[in-house]
Amino acid sequence: MAHPVLAVVSEAFPLVKTGGLADVAGALPLALAPEGFAVRTLLPGYPGVLARLEGAKPVVDWPDFFGGPARVVSGSAAGLDLLALDAPHLYARPGGPYAGPDGIEWPDNGLRFAALAWAGAQVAQGAIADWRPALVHAHDWQAGLVPAYLRFGGGPRVPSVVTVHNLAFQGQYPKALLAAFRLPPAAYAVDGVEYYDTIGFLKAGIALAERITTVSPRYALEIRTSEFGMGLDGLLRERASVLTGILNGIDTTEWDPAADPRISAPFDAKRLAAREANRAALRQRMGLAAEPSAPLFGVVSRLTWQKGIDVLLEALPDLLASGAQLAVVGTGDGALQNALLRASQSNPGQVAAFIGFDESLAHLVQAGSDAILVPSRFEPCGLTQLCALRYGAIPVVSRVGGLADTVIDANEMALAAGTGNGMQFAPGDARSPRPRPRAHPRRLARPRGVAAPAAPGDGDRRGLAAPGAALRRALSLAHRLTHAPRRARPSRTPGGHARFRGRQRRVALGPRVGDRAVPLRRSRRARDRAHRVAGTHGRRASRFRRGPRAGPALRPSRAWPLGAEGRAPLQRGKAARRSVGHGAGPAVRLAREPFGSHRR
């Protein structure tokens, strides 16, 4: 018998979407069904949700519901078992889930999502006559008050799990709204909903839920530090025993290059030539010059400081000087949107920006780009890089959060082991001086129409600085890989080899296309240098060696606290085979697991 679960969330693909939260909320119930969990998802009754609900049937009525009448409607859509909270005075509005058509957030968002959480708690405690869940899964701050209503509202106790998709968005509202939120005075306490003299939605969920999860193992460790904890690191350290990082995934049926109706030509690892048609289609749709030899970089992202879009603008002169092209799809901060539009207008044929979100265009960017850029300052997990791996584009990412958990840096050690699948660069640190730009005038020149991005306010920096120089190095390497002359694709043989004219040559595995890996070329000099560094040159090595100094050319692919000398110990032999590698292969492994004991 399946275990009934109630999921409370503010958006779910394909009904309503503003980011990765919707992708996960829409795919997770389908993934849990084979594991014996029957998930019903409670969503706000946005007009788009109610319009697509099939077999709609009212199951709960509330005449006085946070300022007006409301009801819960049961139905289904896109394979999801849904409950829609039909409250027209709260959700029947133009624009998006959180803001109006002008991009300004609704002033009563606190009331709107307190109502969603209250309804979720009522349903969990038996408001629907013939159904009661065994567990409530609350997603992000919009459902953060569900554990508070379960704790302080009376009624039967139902266990809850809160998933933190992005700690930067916490939902804080004045304490004067406590009664309007239908919370008792006892809830306003340090171990309740009180958070720095306000009502903290996400803080309440973290403090009161039985279990806390987040979307990658590394992010679960990062948010316990003052650098990434966003003011909640102390509480998260206190509740570390119930905090787990579970890596996000993508719906491989929705994201399947071999059967994707949104792209121009389906392809897979056996039909890579068809990918060229998608590159041409992307150039045509975005208005880029028809230059097949030019590397094509893609960005599908919210255009915000967190996502490092100002870092991308800083590195844009180098990218354009190399002859590469850039296609950007996203929406967000107005200043960054305008900077990208100016860059596209001043560099026609090389830079193209689509302001907004288009699901079909997002798929085409993944299918047609040579590399996908994700220069985030912090990233709980990120799905863009996973889609890139699925569609055969090289992910170029900053080494933070789930990006570091999913992308293995193609440094020399990883290439020697055949494990590299992308490129990482280290994010900057505000405590360190910003790197000086190189003196070459072509490198210093900023493209026409690209203004230097304004520095964010002190309250937004969170101790991080723009890693523009590191991104420029990663872009340079990505350019060399994507701009390399094309050769006949070798036939695969067992053991990770490829045959070239009757002889065998080791080939490093690169980005995955569908269910197979695409080989990346590696020179003999690079291979020999990797063996010398690893101490395996000539098949002779000591039992224990010191690792290489961390640097742009050779570093562990997943950053971890290094010693005073900046070195990471390496270990060989049986212990190496039991440990989890970080850019090293089966012959050379890091001796410790820095970020948890998970294995992927």
Backbone hydrogen bonds, N-H to C=O, Kabsch-Sander energy under -0.5 kcal/mol:
donor,donor_aa,acceptor,acceptor_aa,energy
3,H,36,G,-2.8
5,V,38,A,-2.5
6,L,135,L,-2.5
7,A,5,V,-0.6
7,A,40,R,-2.9
8,V,137,H,-2.7
9,V,7,A,-0.5
9,V,42,L,-2.0
12,A,16,V,-0.7
13,F,22,A,-2.2
15,L,12,A,-1.3
16,V,12,A,-2.2
22,A,19,G,-0.9
23,D,19,G,-1.0
24,V,20,G,-2.3
25,A,21,L,-2.7
26,G,22,A,-2.1
27,A,23,D,-1.6
28,L,24,V,-2.9
31,A,27,A,-1.8
32,L,28,L,-2.2
33,A,29,P,-1.2
35,E,32,L,-1.0
36,G,33,A,-1.7
37,F,32,L,-1.5
38,A,3,H,-2.3
39,V,37,F,-0.7
40,R,5,V,-2.7
41,T,81,D,-2.5
42,L,7,A,-3.5
42,L,40,R,-0.5
43,L,41,T,-0.6
43,L,83,L,-2.7
45,G,85,L,-2.5
46,Y,44,P,-2.1
49,V,46,Y,-0.6
50,L,46,Y,-2.3
51,A,47,P,-2.1
52,R,48,G,-0.9
52,R,49,V,-0.6
53,L,49,V,-0.6
53,L,50,L,-0.7
54,E,76,S,-3.1
57,K,74,S,-2.1
59,V,72,V,-3.1
60,V,72,V,-1.3
62,W,70,A,-3.2
65,F,63,P,-0.6
65,F,68,G,-2.8
66,F,64,D,-0.5
70,A,62,W,-2.4
71,R,86,D,-1.4
72,V,60,V,-2.3
73,V,71,R,-0.5
73,V,84,A,-2.7
74,S,57,K,-3.1
75,G,82,L,-2.1
76,S,54,E,-1.8
77,A,80,L,-1.6
80,L,77,A,-2.4
81,D,39,V,-0.5
82,L,75,G,-2.5
82,L,80,L,-0.7
83,L,41,T,-2.9
84,A,73,V,-2.9
85,L,43,L,-2.9
86,D,71,R,-2.5
86,D,84,A,-1.1
87,A,85,L,-1.3
90,L,87,A,-2.2
91,Y,87,A,-2.2
92,A,88,P,-1.3
93,R,91,Y,-2.0
96,G,99,A,-1.9
100,G,104,I,-2.3
103,G,100,G,-2.1
106,W,98,Y,-2.0
109,N,106,W,-1.5
112,R,108,D,-2.4
113,F,109,N,-2.2
114,A,110,G,-1.8
115,A,111,L,-2.1
116,L,112,R,-1.3
117,A,113,F,-1.9
118,W,114,A,-2.7
119,A,115,A,-2.5
120,G,116,L,-2.1
121,A,117,A,-2.2
122,Q,118,W,-2.3
123,V,119,A,-2.5
124,A,120,G,-2.2
125,Q,121,A,-1.6
126,G,123,V,-1.5
127,A,122,Q,-1.8
129,A,127,A,-0.6
131,W,128,I,-1.4
134,A,4,P,-2.6
135,L,4,P,-0.7
136,V,159,P,-1.9
137,H,6,L,-3.3
138,A,136,V,-0.6
138,A,161,V,-3.0
139,H,8,V,-2.3
140,D,138,A,-0.6
140,D,163,T,-2.7
143,A,139,H,-0.8
143,A,140,D,-1.3
144,G,141,W,-1.6
146,V,143,A,-1.7
149,Y,145,L,-2.5
150,L,146,V,-2.2
151,R,147,P,-1.9
152,F,148,A,-2.9
153,G,149,Y,-1.7
161,V,136,V,-2.7
162,V,211,R,-2.1
163,T,138,A,-2.5
164,V,162,V,-0.5
164,V,213,T,-2.8
165,H,163,T,-0.8
169,F,166,N,-1.4
170,Q,168,A,-0.7
173,Y,199,I,-2.0
175,K,197,D,-0.6
177,L,174,P,-1.7
178,L,175,K,-1.7
181,F,177,L,-2.2
182,R,179,A,-1.7
183,L,178,L,-2.1
187,A,184,P,-1.8
188,Y,185,P,-1.4
189,A,187,A,-1.9
192,G,189,A,-2.1
193,V,187,A,-2.7
194,E,187,A,-0.5
194,E,189,A,-1.5
195,Y,198,T,-2.7
198,T,195,Y,-0.8
199,I,173,Y,-3.4
200,G,193,V,-2.8
200,G,198,T,-0.7
201,F,171,G,-3.1
201,F,199,I,-0.7
202,L,170,Q,-2.5
204,A,200,G,-2.0
205,G,201,F,-1.8
206,I,202,L,-2.5
207,A,203,K,-2.3
208,L,204,A,-2.1
209,A,205,G,-2.0
210,E,160,S,-1.1
211,R,160,S,-1.4
212,I,242,V,-2.7
213,T,162,V,-2.7
214,T,244,T,-2.1
215,V,164,V,-0.8
220,A,216,S,-1.7
221,L,217,P,-1.0
221,L,218,R,-0.7
222,E,218,R,-2.7
223,I,219,Y,-2.4
224,R,221,L,-1.3
225,T,222,E,-2.1
228,F,222,E,-0.7
229,G,225,T,-2.1
232,L,229,G,-2.6
236,L,232,L,-2.4
237,R,233,D,-2.3
238,E,234,G,-2.0
239,R,235,L,-1.7
240,A,237,R,-1.2
242,V,239,R,-1.8
243,L,240,A,-1.2
244,T,212,I,-2.1
246,I,214,T,-2.8
246,I,244,T,-0.6
247,L,245,G,-0.5
248,N,215,V,-1.7
252,T,250,I,-1.0
255,W,251,D,-2.7
256,D,254,E,-0.9
259,A,256,D,-1.6
263,I,260,D,-1.0
267,F,257,P,-1.8
269,A,513,V,-0.6
271,R,268,D,-1.2
274,A,271,R,-1.0
275,R,272,L,-1.6
276,E,273,A,-1.1
277,A,274,A,-0.8
278,N,274,A,-0.7
278,N,275,R,-0.6
279,R,275,R,-1.6
280,A,276,E,-2.2
281,A,277,A,-2.1
282,L,278,N,-2.5
283,R,279,R,-2.2
284,Q,280,A,-2.2
285,R,281,A,-2.5
286,M,282,L,-2.3
287,G,283,R,-0.9
288,L,283,R,-2.5
289,A,349,G,-2.0
291,E,289,A,-2.0
294,A,291,E,-1.8
297,F,295,P,-0.6
297,F,325,Q,-3.0
298,G,371,A,-2.6
299,V,327,A,-2.2
301,S,329,V,-2.0
303,L,331,T,-1.7
304,T,302,R,-1.5
308,G,305,W,-1.7
309,I,304,T,-1.6
312,L,308,G,-1.8
313,L,309,I,-2.1
314,E,310,D,-1.8
315,A,311,V,-1.8
316,L,312,L,-0.8
318,D,315,A,-0.5
319,L,315,A,-1.7
320,L,316,L,-2.7
321,A,317,P,-2.3
322,S,318,D,-1.3
323,G,320,L,-1.5
324,A,319,L,-1.5
325,Q,295,P,-2.7
326,L,350,Q,-3.0
327,A,297,F,-2.5
328,V,352,A,-2.5
329,V,299,V,-2.6
330,G,354,F,-2.1
333,D,303,L,-2.9
337,Q,333,D,-2.4
338,N,334,G,-2.5
339,A,335,A,-2.0
340,L,336,L,-2.1
341,L,337,Q,-2.3
342,R,338,N,-2.6
343,A,339,A,-2.1
344,S,340,L,-2.2
345,Q,341,L,-2.2
346,S,342,R,-2.3
347,N,343,A,-1.3
349,G,287,G,-0.5
350,Q,347,N,-1.9
351,V,347,N,-2.0
352,A,326,L,-2.2
354,F,328,V,-3.0
355,I,353,A,-0.6
356,G,330,G,-1.9
356,G,354,F,-0.7
362,A,358,D,-2.4
363,H,359,E,-1.9
364,L,360,S,-2.0
365,V,361,L,-2.4
366,Q,362,A,-1.7
367,A,363,H,-2.1
368,G,364,L,-2.1
369,S,365,V,-1.7
370,D,296,L,-2.9
371,A,296,L,-1.4
372,I,394,I,-2.2
373,L,298,G,-2.6
374,V,396,V,-2.9
376,S,374,V,-0.6
377,R,306,Q,-3.0
378,F,306,Q,-0.8
387,C,383,L,-2.3
388,A,384,T,-2.1
389,L,385,Q,-2.0
390,R,386,L,-1.9
391,Y,387,C,-1.8
392,G,389,L,-0.7
392,G,512,R,-1.4
393,A,388,A,-2.4
394,I,370,D,-2.3
396,V,372,I,-3.0
397,V,395,P,-0.6
397,V,423,M,-3.0
398,S,374,V,-1.6
399,R,425,F,-2.4
400,V,398,S,-1.9
402,G,379,E,-1.6
403,L,400,V,-1.3
404,A,400,V,-1.3
404,A,401,G,-0.8
405,D,401,G,-1.0
406,T,402,G,-1.4
407,V,403,L,-2.1
408,I,406,T,-0.6
409,D,407,V,-0.6
410,A,422,G,-2.4
411,N,409,D,-2.0
412,E,553,A,-0.7
415,L,411,N,-2.7
416,A,412,E,-2.3
417,A,413,M,-1.5
418,G,414,A,-1.0
419,T,414,A,-2.5
420,G,414,A,-0.7
421,N,408,I,-2.1
422,G,408,I,-1.4
423,M,395,P,-2.7
425,F,397,V,-1.6
428,G,465,A,-0.7
430,A,463,G,-1.3
432,S,429,D,-2.0
443,R,440,H,-0.7
444,L,440,H,-1.8
445,A,441,P,-1.7
450,V,447,P,-2.1
451,A,449,G,-0.8
460,D,457,G,-1.7
461,R,457,G,-1.1
462,R,458,D,-0.7
464,L,461,R,-1.4
468,G,466,A,-1.0
471,L,467,P,-2.1
472,R,468,G,-2.2
473,R,469,A,-1.8
474,A,470,A,-2.1
475,L,471,L,-2.8
476,S,472,R,-2.1
477,L,473,R,-2.0
478,A,474,A,-2.7
479,H,475,L,-2.6
480,R,476,S,-1.8
481,L,477,L,-2.0
482,T,478,A,-2.8
483,H,479,H,-2.3
484,A,481,L,-0.6
491,S,499,R,-0.7
493,T,497,H,-1.9
496,G,493,T,-0.8
497,H,493,T,-0.9
498,A,505,R,-1.3
499,R,491,S,-1.7
500,F,503,R,-2.7
503,R,500,F,-1.7
505,R,498,A,-1.6
507,V,496,G,-1.2
508,A,520,L,-1.0
510,G,518,V,-3.1
513,V,516,R,-2.9
514,G,390,R,-2.7
514,G,512,R,-0.6
516,R,513,V,-1.9
518,V,511,P,-2.5
520,L,508,A,-3.1
527,R,523,S,-2.1
528,D,524,R,-2.8
529,R,525,R,-2.4
530,A,526,A,-2.2
531,H,527,R,-1.9
532,R,528,D,-2.2
533,V,529,R,-2.5
534,A,530,A,-2.4
535,G,531,H,-0.9
535,G,532,R,-0.5
536,T,531,H,-2.3
537,H,531,H,-1.0
539,R,536,T,-2.0
540,R,537,H,-0.9
545,R,570,L,-0.9
547,G,568,A,-1.0
550,A,566,G,-1.4
551,G,554,L,-0.9
557,S,582,H,-0.8
559,A,557,S,-0.5
563,G,567,R,-1.3
566,G,563,G,-1.8
568,A,548,P,-0.5
570,L,545,R,-1.9
571,Q,589,R,-2.6
572,R,543,R,-1.0
577,R,573,G,-1.4
578,R,574,K,-1.2
579,S,575,A,-0.9
579,S,576,A,-0.6
581,G,579,S,-0.5
589,R,571,Q,-1.9
591,A,569,P,-1.5
